[in-house]
Amino acid sequence: MITVYTIEDCVEVVSGLNKDRSEFKVDSADTTVFKSIAKQISREVALTDRQYLLVRRKLDRDYYRQQFAKKGVASEQYAQALENLRMAIREVNRDKSISLVEAPPKRNISFFGKNPSDVNDTLPWIELSFPWTSSLLVIIEKIQKQVPRECYVHLDGTREHYFRFDETVVYSIVSEFINKEFDIDQELLDFYRELDHVYNNLESYVPGIVDGQLVNFNQETENYLVNKLGEPTLDNIVQYQDRSLLFNIQMIDQSLLDQAYCDVSSLTRRVASRNTSQVLLKPDDWNFEDILQTLNELNRTPTLIVLTADQALKRLRASHQAAKKYVDNSEISVLFRMSNDVDPDFNKYIVANNLNNPVTEGTKVVYICNDKLPKPLLKSGWEPDVVIRSTSVRMQTKLEHWLSNADLVVHYDSTATPWNTTLSSFLATKGRPSVRKVTTI
């Protein structure tokens, strides 16, 4: 006969952890619960009040009483066992709160990770504190995917989750948890209500082009756009659409845009309507003439073209022949040379076409190699409006970071490189993970 003294003993018998497990049948609906709690008991972790009530209710059924009776456990002994505890009830903090804190705790990070201190600003953090609940953790994971890795912190074994303060994150968090019995800081609630008003009245707040007019733009941004592109018209509305990611233009007169699309190339329409900052153009589908025509229609200058040593002459010749239809050779600068032992024809092509020009404010096309960021380029203060990666391979790290905020990067290859740090640029992606992808056009 098995002597059962406590409810923990009963759980161990039912789950099979006790030596006498023969012929003991567990209701399929109870298998997971008993195994999980038995594993917890084996680690000498006491039951919580809810766990105790749960297993007691399950064990206090004739289905289990009869099986224990067959094993020689008297009814009175079994009833007493369900009342007894081997370990005192474990108290659980079931408070649920959302509050603002100055900073999250430090964490151990992986090789590719970042600590919150690497985020250079003075914004507070949002702390969510709640007991382990699978349904709530699913929501946390969903919100976590919306932010850069360094903007979320959770230490294993703790009940706190931290998110860097951001309008989108505040709205997501409060929207998800406001009706789940959380104690939320009043400051966050007030801010959420302001955001909710904005989201429900976007036409009054988000930047856009309505009836040919720029609306809801910062004045400096509006001045820049007008100086760069002119007042919105049928002739330049596609160019405004092309800058929608960079300037967060969320409303554009679709009828005007559809009309303007009729006057530009197919590639121009695709590039302008992209939803990512990175696009892949395959040589089997498009040539450099197509690409340069599109950049001309989109008024995308200055242009940086990144070559690779193994295809330098081939891609220089093809892109230059296409580019010279729109820019003069004096406005083109090639900032690297090939060893004569490797490819003497590359240097000869530069000299023959007068591409050995210094970089100035008037330079419209600059060529560099993917293995080095030239110092003369940095000192010149020249910045590209578009980047063409003539072959989508890994670039030198400093060069990658220098280009990380470009809102249009063209990968000209059959496949896109997985080594692309510009994909994680928060500014280039506007915090939206979908924008980080390289989209094939």
Summary of the structure (lengths in Angstrom):
residues: 441
radius of gyration: 31.9
end to end distance: 74.3
largest distance: 103.8
contacts: 1268
relative contact order: 0.07
helix: 44%
strand: 13%
